[in-house]
Amino acid sequence: MKIAIVTGASSGLGREFARQLVSEYPEVEQLWLVARRRNRLEELSESLPRPTLCLALDLCDPMSFTAFQEKLRSEQPEVLLLVNNAGAGYWGKLGETDTVVQTRMIDLNLRALTAITSLTIPYIPRGGRILNVSSIAAFCPNARMTVYSSTKAFISHFTVGLGEELRDKGVSVTAVCPGPMATEFCDVGNITGNSKMFELLPYCDQVRVAHGALLAAKRRRSIYTPTAFYKFYRLAAKLTPVKLMAKLAKT
């Protein structure tokens, strides 16, 4: 069975990846959708053009990796595309916000992404692809979202390094680095109404981001940044001293 896996598929960008995936990768025979909220996954699965398997897993719980590994072992699928979309971002200063909130970002953005990728790689055939959702926050430290921006910098570096590791196996790895999008992310992360920077930044369209990211993975690009504005921001972050960029990019 040739499959694609999408984590964080119950809402936002992950939901859009699931909706568009088959049109770009018609060879996929089944979709595996991973998220905590089973009801949302099942609702989404009814609208998709391929059979789906809904895996209601909390990726902050280490037992979810055991369940995921057991499913891979029992089904022995060919994973043509893994989309690591699950993630969280919270606004607030370290030491002034709940420590559990801060460490949850590390658990979900880093530990879960690393574990799911590591468990899936043995099932990815030559020609397969991995797509990781990073962020423009990866380009420089963002004060008041320090942990979040650090996790996204990890994801981008992880993507490029892993791509080199898997080159001989014919597996490519792509990171997409979008700006803010009109999803529940900002409300859940306590960003709405608190960050003036988010009010000023141009928002990306999640439909276009998903489409561009899937194409970038298909073309085996390492890093994909949507829109001319954020391409310029990425370049500016490379050329500007990091302490100055941290002041300018404060959320």
Backbone hydrogen bonds, N-H to C=O, Kabsch-Sander energy under -0.5 kcal/mol:
donor,donor_aa,acceptor,acceptor_aa,energy
3,I,1,M,-0.6
3,I,78,E,-3.1
4,A,30,Q,-1.7
5,I,81,L,-2.6
6,V,32,W,-2.6
7,T,83,V,-2.5
8,G,34,V,-1.2
9,A,34,V,-2.0
11,S,8,G,-0.6
14,G,11,S,-0.9
15,R,11,S,-1.3
16,E,12,G,-1.6
17,F,13,L,-2.4
18,A,14,G,-2.1
19,R,15,R,-1.9
20,Q,16,E,-2.1
21,L,17,F,-1.9
22,V,18,A,-0.5
23,S,20,Q,-0.6
24,E,20,Q,-1.1
24,E,21,L,-0.7
25,Y,21,L,-2.3
28,V,25,Y,-2.0
29,E,2,K,-2.8
30,Q,2,K,-1.3
31,L,51,P,-2.4
32,W,4,A,-3.0
33,L,31,L,-0.6
33,L,53,L,-2.6
34,V,6,V,-2.7
34,V,32,W,-0.5
35,A,55,L,-1.7
38,R,36,R,-1.1
41,L,37,R,-1.8
42,E,38,R,-2.8
43,E,39,N,-2.0
44,L,40,R,-2.4
45,S,41,L,-2.6
46,E,42,E,-1.2
47,S,44,L,-1.8
48,L,45,S,-1.1
53,L,31,L,-2.7
55,L,33,L,-3.3
55,L,53,L,-0.7
56,A,54,C,-0.7
57,L,35,A,-1.2
57,L,55,L,-1.5
59,L,57,L,-0.9
61,D,58,D,-2.2
64,S,61,D,-2.4
65,F,62,P,-1.0
66,T,62,P,-0.9
67,A,63,M,-2.1
68,F,64,S,-2.4
69,Q,65,F,-2.6
70,E,66,T,-2.3
71,K,67,A,-1.8
72,L,68,F,-2.1
73,R,69,Q,-2.4
74,S,70,E,-2.1
75,E,71,K,-2.3
76,Q,72,L,-2.8
78,E,1,M,-3.0
79,V,77,P,-0.7
79,V,123,Y,-2.5
80,L,3,I,-2.4
80,L,78,E,-1.1
81,L,3,I,-0.9
82,L,129,R,-2.0
83,V,5,I,-3.3
83,V,81,L,-0.5
84,N,82,L,-0.7
84,N,131,L,-2.7
85,N,83,V,-1.4
91,W,189,G,-3.0
92,G,144,R,-3.1
96,E,93,K,-1.9
97,T,93,K,-1.0
101,V,98,D,-0.5
102,Q,98,D,-1.6
103,T,99,T,-2.7
104,R,100,V,-1.7
105,M,101,V,-1.2
106,I,102,Q,-1.0
107,D,103,T,-2.6
108,L,104,R,-2.8
109,N,105,M,-2.6
110,L,106,I,-1.6
111,R,106,I,-2.2
112,A,107,D,-2.4
113,L,108,L,-0.7
114,T,110,L,-2.7
115,A,111,R,-2.6
116,I,112,A,-3.0
117,T,113,L,-2.0
118,S,114,T,-2.6
119,L,115,A,-2.5
120,T,116,I,-1.6
121,I,117,T,-2.3
123,Y,120,T,-2.7
124,I,121,I,-1.8
127,G,170,G,-2.5
128,G,125,P,-2.3
129,R,80,L,-1.9
130,I,172,S,-2.2
131,L,82,L,-3.3
132,N,174,T,-3.4
133,V,84,N,-2.4
134,S,132,N,-0.9
134,S,176,V,-2.7
136,I,178,P,-1.9
138,A,135,S,-1.7
139,F,136,I,-1.7
140,C,137,A,-0.5
143,A,141,P,-0.6
143,A,246,A,-0.5
145,M,142,N,-2.1
149,S,145,M,-2.7
150,S,146,T,-1.9
151,T,147,V,-2.3
152,K,148,Y,-2.0
153,A,149,S,-1.8
154,F,150,S,-1.9
155,I,151,T,-2.0
156,S,152,K,-2.1
157,H,153,A,-2.2
158,F,154,F,-3.4
159,T,155,I,-2.4
160,V,156,S,-1.8
161,G,157,H,-2.6
162,L,158,F,-2.8
163,G,159,T,-2.1
164,E,160,V,-1.5
165,E,161,G,-1.9
166,L,162,L,-2.4
167,R,164,E,-0.7
169,K,166,L,-0.9
170,G,167,R,-1.6
171,V,166,L,-1.8
172,S,128,G,-1.8
174,T,130,I,-2.7
175,A,222,S,-2.7
176,V,132,N,-2.4
177,C,224,Y,-2.9
182,A,204,C,-0.6
183,T,181,M,-2.2
186,C,183,T,-0.7
188,V,184,E,-2.7
189,G,185,F,-2.3
190,N,187,D,-1.3
191,I,186,C,-2.3
192,T,186,C,-1.5
194,N,191,I,-2.1
195,S,191,I,-2.0
196,K,194,N,-0.7
199,E,195,S,-0.9
200,L,196,K,-1.2
200,L,197,M,-0.6
201,L,197,M,-2.1
204,C,180,P,-3.5
206,Q,204,C,-0.6
209,V,205,D,-2.5
210,A,206,Q,-2.3
211,H,207,V,-2.0
212,G,208,R,-2.9
213,A,209,V,-2.6
214,L,210,A,-2.4
215,L,211,H,-2.0
216,A,212,G,-2.5
217,A,213,A,-2.4
218,K,214,L,-2.0
219,R,215,L,-2.1
220,R,217,A,-1.2
221,R,216,A,-2.5
224,Y,175,A,-3.0
231,K,227,T,-1.6
232,F,228,A,-2.3
233,Y,229,F,-1.9
234,R,230,Y,-2.1
235,L,231,K,-1.9
236,A,232,F,-2.9
237,A,233,Y,-2.3
238,K,234,R,-1.3
239,L,235,L,-1.6
240,T,236,A,-1.9
245,M,241,P,-2.3
246,A,242,V,-2.3
247,K,243,K,-1.3
248,L,244,L,-2.3
249,A,245,M,-2.7
250,K,247,K,-0.9
251,T,143,A,-1.9
